[in-house]
Structure formats: structure tokens, C-alpha cells
Amino acid sequence: MKALLKVRVQDSNKTNENYTTPDDSTETNYLTINEVEAAEIALLKVAQSQAFPNELCCLQRNQEVGPSSSLKSLAPFLDSSGIMRVGGRLIHSNL
């Protein structure tokens, strides 16, 4: 996924001569960290909706995924951003 986001990110704690405020007429070559994170979430949602439409539909309705789903054994759930995550085998481990 990171390969899809081939951008230069400017750390918000650093300054850069190319960075401008909204009042400046010069455009910046950098995306903010928040913009990159938002783009990553959007890409994940698109990929998941294409790969697992039935599973997402069930999870959005607060239902379990169907018994024939390949994700069933991984305990899928939606996080606070609406991205599907899986619990996997760690819940069965002795950690």
C-alpha cells in the first residue's frame, strides 16, 4: 500500500522553504501527514470494498460474516475508521 503513495511527506514539526500557507501564492510540493493518512485510508477502503463486498456489508450492519467467507476464521471487524481488520490466530495463542 505504501508503494501506491509515492509522495514526499513533510513532517509537521519541520520547516521547509517550499511550504506555504493558504495566503501565499506559491504552491507546495509536499503533502501533510494528515493528507497521506487520509489517502491511505481511502485506498484501503476502495481495495477492501472491491475484494470483500459481502463481508463489508455484513460488518457494516453489525452482523457476522457468512460461514462461507474466507475471512470467517480470522474474526474480522471494522475499526473506528471503517477499515476492516482481522483478529486472526492471536486470540487463540497463549500470550
N, C-alpha and C positions, 0 to 999 in steps of 0.2 A: 504494500500500500504506500509506503514511503516513496517508492520509486515513481509513483504517479504524481507525487507532489514535488516536482523538481523546481523548487523555488529557493530563493535566498531569504532567510529569515533574520530579521534584526531583533536582537534581544532588547526588550523594552528598557532595560537598565543601562544600555549603552547609547551613545550618541553617534550620529553619522552625518556627514555633510550633505548626503543626498536625501536625507529625511526632511520632509517639510510638514508644516502644519496646514490645516484646511484653508487658511488665509493666504498661503503662499501660492504663487503661480507655477512653481517648479514641481514636477511630479516625482515621486519616489520610486526607486527600483525594488523596494522591499515590501514584503507583506509582514503584518504584525503576527505575533504568535497566536493571537486570538483568531485571526483570519485563516491561518494554516490549520488550526484545530477545528474550526468550523467547516473548512473544506474537507478535512479528513472524515469528520462525522457524516457529512453529506455523501461522500463517496462510499463510505461503509453502508449507509442506508440504501443507496441505489443498488450496490452489489448484493446485499442481503435480500432486498425485495425481488431481485431477478433470480437469485439462486434458491431462495426458500420462501416463496409467496404464501404457501399454505401454512407453514409454521408461524410466520409473522402474523398472519391473520388470526390464528388461534391465540397467540400470546397477547396480541392487542386487545382481545376480548376476555383476557384473564382466564383462558382455558389452557388445558394441556395440549401439547402437540399430538397428532394422531399416532396410533400404535404402529403404523407402517412407516413413520418418519425415520430417516437415518439419524436424526438428532435426538430421538426419544431417550436413548440410554445416556445422553450427555446432560440431561436436566437443563434444557435451555430456558432462559428468562430474558426479559427486557430490562436494561439498565435505565437510569434516570434520563439519559439522552435518547432513549428509544432504540438503542442498538442491541441487537440480540447477542447474548453471551451464553456460554455453557459452563456448567459446573464440572462436568467430566468425572473422572475417576477419583479425584482428590477427596470427594466426600466419602469414599469407601476406604481411604487409607487410614493408617494409624498415626496421623500427625497430631 
